[in-house]
Amino acid sequence: MAKYENLLPRFLRYVKTETQSDPTSTTTPSTQTQVAFAQTLKKELEDLGLSDVFYNEANGFVMATLPANTTKKVPAIGFIAHMDTADFNAVNVNPQIIENYDGKATIALDQEGKFTLNTADFPNLKNYTGQTLITTDGQTLLGADDKSGIAEIMTAMEILLANPSIEHGVVKVAFGPDEEIGVGANKFDVDQFAVDFAYTMDGGPVGELQYETFNAAQADITIQGKNVHPGTAKNTMINALALAIEFNEALPSEEVPEKTEGYEGFFHLMSLTGNPEEAKMSIIIRDHDREKFEARKALVREIQAKMNQRFDQERIQIQLEDNYYNMREVIEKDMSIVELAKNAMLALEIEPIIEPVRGGTDGSKISFMGIPTPNIFAGGENMHGRFEFVSLQAMEKATDVIVKIVELNAK
């Protein structure tokens, strides 16, 4: 039996709403489906009875306030989740519900059984014995990243409104766009949100508590070749595609996502297109350590300079931009907000898993904007693809953590 009556229906309703972001768009939000979803969330927040509910057209965020019910001087606290889904088919999401999973059975996602969740490929399934799993039908992603976070925050607000005996200070919520394409928090209005600290509900399995992210940059590289007929190309042709391959091979071969873990950084070739005349490639650069991060960017520039020296013109041009920084630089100055979340989990008999994020969250940017914002689990597993799933019990625990943080914050 579900612990919270509205949590699962709320989540299912959210994931069936298509909200994929678009990296080629110049608007905020990047897609109109996110705008429509934001309006839906705005109405739901109003119907729940929260105050100061509004949609900010300038940045795509929906915000709302749960007023304090105590006269104590209590820090204002925020909870944040993102509305968009990743770059995988997100149209016509058809979630499946597997009740009382036995921890070992293979779950056929599609009717033909072409795509399955099984413990050989996904041993993490063994952690969910006896739980209710929500999966895809094999054709789309699920969208638990991060609609589970939205559902949990919304449900926690519902609980707090229904239980005034739980003493709390000001609590604010924000649901934003375009996190998956790395620009969602760029226009976040910290003055409008006006909290002392916040948490993104955007982590993975139960217990995750994260205050370290990568430092991140992207190198967009354009390579100009010289294309002539291959039959008469000797000493004349400059093949842009071959130069692109050479550039990538000049990067450390062991420092790629598939060969790194933990605090190890990497270079990741995201795309390569073109022909002998012109090629374009994008490489993302990641490292938790700021000094090593800067060294990685410098290496990209060194390869560019060395290759360009061979030609009579600058054939390799690079647009190199930082995306976000490791929020540890901000949060480690006052670890009390991490301790608060840790103590909330321990009070609920949840073992905190404090590990670095091998990625980033909206909290990375928001922390540097002035609101320290660690990341807490939302429950999803195997994000960004057809094998994504989430446990109802994991979402219930995340909801409990939100309520407990609010409660402990008031004490």
N, C-alpha and C positions, 0 to 999 in steps of 0.2 A: 504494500500500500504506500502511495506517495506521501512523503512527509509534508509537502506544501502543495496544496490543491492546484494552484495556478502556474507553478513553475514549468512543468512539462508542456502543457498546452501553449503557454506563452512562448517557450523555446521553439516548439514546432511551427507556430505561426510565424516567428521571425525567420527561420531558415527557409521557409517556403517563399519568402519575399526576396527576389533577386536584387542584389546590391553590389555587384562587382565593380571595383574601381578601374579607371582607365589611365594608364601612364602617358598616353599621347594627348590627353585632354588638357586644355588651358583654363578650364573653369574650376571653381571651388563650390561644392564638391565636383569631382571629375565626371560624375554621371548623374543623370536626373533621377534614376532609381533610388539613389541615396537621399536625394532631396525629398522624394515622396515618403521614404521610410522614416526620415527625420520628422516629418509632419505627423505620421502615425504615432511615433513615440511621444511626441509633444502632447497629443491628445490623451494618450494613455497616462502620462504623468499628471495631466490636469485631472483626469477622472479619478486617479488614486487620491488626489487631494494635496499634492505638493504645491508649494508657493513659488512665485516668480518664475514661472515656466515660460521659456521663450526659445525661439529658433533664431540664431544669428546668421543672416544671409551672407555676411561677409566672410565667415569661416566655416559654415556648415555644421556648427555644433548646436545640439539641443542641450539646454541646461535647466536645472530646477533646484529648488531648495527645500529641505526639511528643516523648519525652524527649531531652535533649541527648546527643550521643555524643562530646562534647569536654570536656576539663577546663579549657578556656579560659573566662574570664569573658565571656560573650556575651549581648547583650540578648535577652530573650524576645520573640518575634515572633508575631503572629496573622494569620490570614486568615479573612475573613467573607463569607458570601453569604446571600441570602434565598430562602426556600422558596416564597413565594406568587407568584401571577401576577396580572396587571392585570385591569381591568374590561372584559373582552371574552370571548366564548365560549371556554371552556377545557375543555369536556367532549368526550371522545372525540378527543383530539388524534391525528392520523394523519400523522406526519412522512413526507415524501418525500425521497429521496436522489438528487441529480443529480451523478453522477461526471464529473470532467474537464470542467467547464463551460467553454464556449468564449469567454465574455466578451461575447457579443453576442446569442445566441439568446433568444427569448421563452420563458419557462417557464410553461406552463399549470398552474395550481394545481389547479383542479377539472376534472372530465371534460368539462364543457361548454365550458370555456375562457372562462367569464365573468370569472374573476379571473386575472390574469397578472402575473408579474414580468417587466418589460421595461426596456431601457436608456433608453427615452424618459422614463418616469416615475421610474425608479430608476437614474440613471447610475452609482451606486456599484457596481452589478453588474460593471462593467468592471474593477474592482479584483480580481476573483476568477477570472480566466482560468486554466484548468488545475486549479482546486481542486474539492473535493467540497462541495457545498452541501446543507444540510438545510433544507427549506422546509415550509410547511403544505400542507394540501389545499384551502385556500381557505375552510374552514368555521370554523376556530378560529384563535387565536393559536398560536405555537409554544411559548413558554415558555423560550426561551433567556435571557430576562430573568427569573430569574437562575439557571436550572438549568444553564446552561453554566458559570457560576461555581462552582456546587457540584461539577459533574463535574470541573472543572479542579483544584480544591483536593483533591478525593478522589484523583484520579489522581496529583497531585504527592506526596501523602503515600505513596501506593503505591510511587512511584519512590524516595523517600527511604528507605523501609523496606527496599526491595530492594537498595539501594546504600549500605551503611554506610560506604563509602569517602568519601562526600560528608559532610564534617565540618559539623556544625550545632549550634546551641544549642537551647533549648526552643522548640518550635513548637506553637502552639495553633490549633485551628479552631473555628468557630462557624457554625451554620446556623440562621437565625432566621425568624420569621413576620412577616407584615403590613407589610412595607416599602412595598408599593404603596399602602397606605391611610395611610401616614405615621405609624404608631404602633408599628411593630415594635421600634424601639430604645428606646422609652420606659422599659422595665423591664430593659434590659440590665444585667447585673451585672458591673461592671468589676473588682471585687475577686475575683470568681469566675474571671474570664478571666485576670487577673493577667499581662499582658504589658506590655512597655515601649512598643510601638507596634504598629499593625496596618494591614492593607490590606483594603478591600472589593474583591472581584473582581466588579464590577457595572457596568463601563463598556461602551462600544460597540466600534467597529472597532479593529483592531490598532494599537497604539502609544499609545492614549489613556492619559494619566496626569494625574489631576485632584486638585487640592488646594483648589479654590475652588468653592463652591456658592452658590446663592441664599440670602438671608435670606427666610423664608417666613412668611406669615400668612394666615388665612382669616376673612372677614367673613360671618357668617350673619345675614341681614337678614329681619326680619318686618315687613310693612307692613299696617296695619289700615285698611281702607277703610270706606265707609258706603254700603251697597247699597240703593237704592230702585228702584221701577219706572222704567224708562228714559223712559216717557211723561210722568212728572211729576218728572224728576230735576233740572231746572234749579235751580242754586244750592243743591242739597242733596247730590247724589251725590258721593262721593269714590271714584274708581275705583282700587283698590289695584294692579291690573295696570299702569295708566297711570303711576302713581307709580313703580313698579319700573322701567319703561322710562325714565322721566325721570331716575331715579337713575343708571342705567347710562350714559345719554347725557351726564351731567354729568362723567363720568370722561374723561380725555384720549383722544380717539378714535384717536390714532396709537400709544398705548402699550398695545398688545394683543399677544398672542403671534404672531399672523400678520403683524405689521408690525415686529417687533423681532428682534435677534440679538446675539450676543456678550455684552457687559456691559450691554446695555440691559434695564431692568426692565419690568414690565407689570402691568396689571390684567386678570383673566380671569374673565368671567362663566361659571360652571360649571353653574348650573342656575337655572331660573325656573319656578315653578309657582304656580297659584292661580286666583282669580276676582276680580270687582270687590270682594268683601267682604274678602278677605285674600289676600296674596301672600307667597311666600317665595323668596328668592334667595340664592345663595352666590357670593361673589367671592373668588378667591385673589389675593394680593398678593405680588409677587416683585421683589427687587432685590439685586444683589451688594454694593452700597454700603450700610452700616448707616444712615448719615445720610439717604440718599434713601429707604431703606426706611421709616424713621420718618416722613418727610414724606408718603409715600404713605398710611400709616395715618391720619395727621392729616387728609389731604384727604378720606378717607372719612367721618371724624367731622364735618368742616366741611360736607360736603354734607348729612349727616343733620341737623345743627343748622339749616342754612339752610332746608331743606324743612319741618322741624317748626315753624318760626316762623310758617308760614302757617295753622296749625290751632290749635284750642282745646285740643288734647291731643297727647301725643307719639305720633304715628301710625307713626313709623319707629323701630324698635328694632334695635340691632345687638349681636351677640355677636362680638367681635373677639379672636382668639387667635393668638399666635405659634406656629408649628409647629417651625421649626428656624432655625439661624443659619449664616452663612458660616464654614465650618471653617478658612478661611484665617487668621482671627483667632488660632487656636490653632497651626496648623501652621507659619506663617511665623516663629514664635519659634525654631524649630529645623528648618531645611530639609534636614537630613541624611537624613531618611527618604525625602524626595522624590528626593534625589540618589542614594540607594541603589537605588531602583526605576529611575531613569533610567540608571544605570550598568549595571544588570542587562539592560535592554533593549539598550543599546549593545553590550554584550558578546555579545548574540545577534543583532547586526546588525538590530535593530528600531529604527526612527526614532521617538523619543518625540514624542508630540503633546500638548503641555501647554496645555490650554485650560480655561476655566471650565466647570463643569457648569451647564447651563441647567435646573436641577432640584436635587434633593437626593439624598443617599444615607444609609444607616444611619450612615455615617461622620460625617455632619454632627453628629448628636446624640452619638455615642460620643466624638468629639473633645472636645466640651465637657464630657463626663463624666470626662475625664482620660486617655484613650488616643488620641493623635493617629492619625488613620486616613484617609489619602488613598485615592483610588479608582483602580483599574487596569482596563484593558480586559478584557472577557470574550468579545468577538467578535461579539455579535449586532448585527443591523441591522434597521431598520424595526420597532422594538419596539411591543408592545401592540396588535397587530392581525393580520389575515390575511396581510399581506405580509411578516411577520417571517421572517428567515432567518439562518443562521449557517454559517460555513465550518468544516469539520473542521480545516483547517490553521490557522485563527485560534485555535481552541480549543487546538490543540497548542502554538502559540506562547505562549498565556497560561499553559499548564501549565509550559512551559520557564521563563517569567519567574518564576513562584513558586519553582521549584527554584533558579534562579540567585540570587534575592534571599536565600534561605536560605543558600546557599553563600557569597555575598559578605559576608553579615552575620557569618559566623563568621570571616572573614578580617580 
